[in-house]
């Protein structure tokens, strides 16, 4: 009888010895400032990071500091950090697209663990008013009848607008010539000037020009209508399966304890789901997602699978 009592008394101690360090670390976390590493100051990820930092510092009971670096350096700094939850990375979908088109020092889902997808946004398929296309169907017909004559602009290799155009060409079997510009500004200016006939661009970059009639919107690249443009059809309505989104998310170095990942997810998601925060993000042309670590990881895997085919078919490489 005494041995049975002793064994029962030892059970909690054994459990604590197995899981205790993780439980204690999660309960104590954080005991010092938390870093959010992200890309250059003034960009979209910087804006997102600073809003989140302000929103979660109170609930975490610690200061949350944003550190800015050029995109690949930001990722490398996060990669070299201890997997203890004190260093997070806020980045965009380029984080998992870039390794498909050039060599990188990291593997997205091997070297990092997901916290949450922060937001998502479609691109807008826009054309110059001189092009007599009022729909995706019209555009496809014109492109097929004039192979090699239509041009599209892109602001960089591997960005969502570039990949959207490549996917469009692949799914329609059209010969549309890509012209690369140095950034989103020159990309949209080329369309305004009539140097190109079409482009995939962000909502914020094109909104004023669409409203003024200097550009014509044909569709959005999301699978479902976009909340800011509910009457604009999707490309997928004409080309089933078409979807390209620009995504922002938060990650941590692989090996970070699950309990700490869940704590970070809980605080970030709770903050992002506030109505005023959702409205603030929506004004910048993006829609809050705030999902689980598992959902974000699954979304990355699905996008890598789709984009791998696009990159391979289009032979997109950066040497």
N, C-alpha and C positions, 0 to 999 in steps of 0.2 A: 504493500500500500504506500509506504514511504517513498519507494523508488518511482511509483507512478506519479506521485505528487511532484517529485523532483523533476521528472521528465517533462511534465506539463509546465513547470516553472521555467524550464530551459527553452521551450519552444519560442516564446517572444524574443529571447536573447539571440537565438539562432537566426530568426527572421531579420532582426535588426542588424546582425553581423553581415547578412547577405545583402540587404537593401539599405541599411542605415545610412551609409555615407552619402548615397544619392539623395535620400529623403532629407537629411540634415542640410546638405548643400542647397537643395531647392528651397527649403524653408528659410535659410539664411540669406539667400540670394535676393537682391545684390547688397553687398556691404561696402561698395565703393562705386565711383562713377562708371557708367556704361557708355561705350563708344558706338556711334553709328558711322561707319566708313562709307563714303559715297563719292561720286564723281565731282567734277569741278564746280566751284561756287557759281551760283546764278542759273544753273541748269535745272531741268525738271526733277531729277533725283535729289538735288540739294534742297529744293523747295519742299518736296515730300518729306525728306529726312528731318528738316527743321520743324515742320508741323508736328510730326510724330514725336520728336524729342521733347517738345514742349508739353505734349499731351500725356506722355507716359511717365515723365520724371516724378510727378506727384505720387501716383499710385505705387511706383517702384520705391519711392523714398530715397532716391539718389539722383544726382544730376546726370542727364543724358547729353553727351557732347557729340557734336557733328564734326567729322574731320573730312576735308576735301582733298582729292587727288585726281590726276588724270585717270580715266576709266580703268585701263588695264593695271595701273599701279595700285589703284584702290582695291581691286580684286586680289592682287598679289599680297598686299599688306594684310588683308583679312585672312588669306590663306596661311600666312606665317604666324597668325595669332593663336594663343592658347584656346582650346575648345572648352571654355568655361562660362560662356554666355556674356562675358564682359566686352566682347567685340562682335558687332553685327555688321552685315553688309546690306545696303539698300542699292539695288541695281535694276536694270531693265532687261528685256528679253534678249538683248545683245549678249548678255552673260552666257546664255546657252547656245546662241546662234553662232557667235564668233568661233568657237572650237570646230564648227562644221566647215569653216572656210579658211582657217589658218591655224597654225600650231599655237597652242596656249600652254602655260605652265600648270593648268588645272583641268580636272574633269568635273563638270558641273555637279552631278549628283553623287560622285564618289568623294570629292574633297569638301563638299558643303552639305549642310542639312537645311531643309526648308523651315521657315517660320510661318509665313503667310504670303499669299498674293495680295498686294496692297490695292492695286487698281488695274483697270484695263481700258483700252480705247481702240476703236477701229480707225482705219484710214478712210479718206473720202476719195472715190474715183471721180476726178474732175477733168473737164475738157475745155478747150478754148472755144468761145462762142462761134468762131468761124467754121468749126467742124459741125456738120449737120447731123449730129448724133444726139437724140433725146433720151436714149435708153442704152442699157448694156447690149441688148440685142442689136440695136442700130450700130453701135460701135464695132461689134464683132463683124457685122456684115461689111462695114466700110473697110475695116482692116483686112479682111479676107479678099476684098476686091482690089485692094491697093497694097499688095505685099511689099514691105521694105520702104514704104513711103511715109508711114506715120512714125512719129518719134514720141518717146516719153522721157520725162526728166526724173532723176533720182538724186538724193542728197548724200549718198554714201553707199558703200558696199555692205550688204548684210543687214541694213536697217529695214524696218517693217515695210516702208514704202517701196523700197527696191525689191524685196521679196514678193510683195503683193503683185508688182508688175510682172515679175518672172513667173509667178504662179498663173496669172491671167494669160500670159502668152502660151504657157504649157497646156492649160486646160482648153484654150480656144484654138490651138494650132495656128496662131497668127504670127506673122513676121513683123513685129513692131521694134524699131531700133531704140535702144536705150542710150541716153546721153547723161553722163554723170556730172554733177555740179558739186561745189564745195559747200555743202550744208543745205538746210531746209529753206533758208531765205533765197539764195540764188536759184534753187530748184523751183520755187513757186513763181519767182520773177521771170524765169524763162517761159513758163506757161502764159503768164500775163502778157509778155511781149510777143507771143506767137512763135517763139523759137521752136517750141514743141507743141504737139496737139493734145497731149493728155499727161496726167500724172496721178499718182496716189499720194495724198498729202494728209496732214493732221487737220482736225477740226479747227483748232485755234489758228493755224496758218491760213486757212482758206475761208473762214467764216465771213469776214468783211467783204471779200472779193465775190463770194457767192451771193451775198445780199445785194451788192451793187450791180450784179449782172455781168461783171468783168470775167467771171468764170461760171461754168455750168456744172452742177453736181449731178452725176448719174446714179450713184449707188454708194453704199457703205460696205466695208470689207468684213464686217462681223456677220455671224450666221443669223442673228436676229436683228431687227431694227434697233437703232441706237436711240437712247432715251432723249437726247438733245435734238435729234432729227427724226422723229417718229414716222413722218410721211415719206422719207427717202427710202426707196427699196434697197434690198441687199443684192450684192453681186450673186450670192448663192441662189437667189430666186431664179436667176437665169442659168447659173453654173452651179448645180448642186454639189455641195462639199467644199465650196470655196470659203475659206475663212483665214484672215490674217489680222492679228491683234497686236498692239503694242502693250506690253505688260510691265509693271513694276512690282518688285517683291523684296522681301527681307529674308536673309539667310544667315547662318552662323557656320563656323568651321565644323567639319565632320568630327564626331566624337563628343560633341557637347551633350551633357546628360539630358535625357528625355524630359525629366521633370522641369529643368530650366527652360528647355524649348517650349514646353507647354505653358510655363509662366509668362514668357515673353509673348507667346501667341495670345494668351488670354488678355494681357494688358493692351497690346496693339489692336487686336480685334475689337475689344470693348470701346476703345477710343475712336476707331475708324467708323464704327456703327452709330455714332452720335449724329443726329439729323443735321446739325449745323456744320459738322465736318464733311459729311456727304455732299452738302450743298456747296461748300467751299471748293471741294475737288471738282465737282461737276462744272463749276464756272470756268475751270481750266481745260475742260474738254475730256475729262476722264471720269470713269464710273468706279466707285469703291467696290471691291470684292470681299476682302477680309475673310478668307477661308481657313481651313485647317492645314497643318503641315502636310498631312497625307494628300489632301486635295491639290495643294500647290505642286507637290512632287509629281503627282499623276498628270497634271496639266503640262508640266515641263517635259515629261516623257512623251506625251502625245504630240507636243509641238516639235520636239526633236525628230520624232518619226516622220512627221509631215515635211518639215523643212529639209531633212536629209535628202529626201527625194527631189525636192525643188532645186537644192544646191547641186546635186549630182547631175540632174537632167540639164541644168543650165550651165554646168561646168564653172560654177562661181568659186574662184580661188583668190586669195591674197597671199603673195609670196614674200 
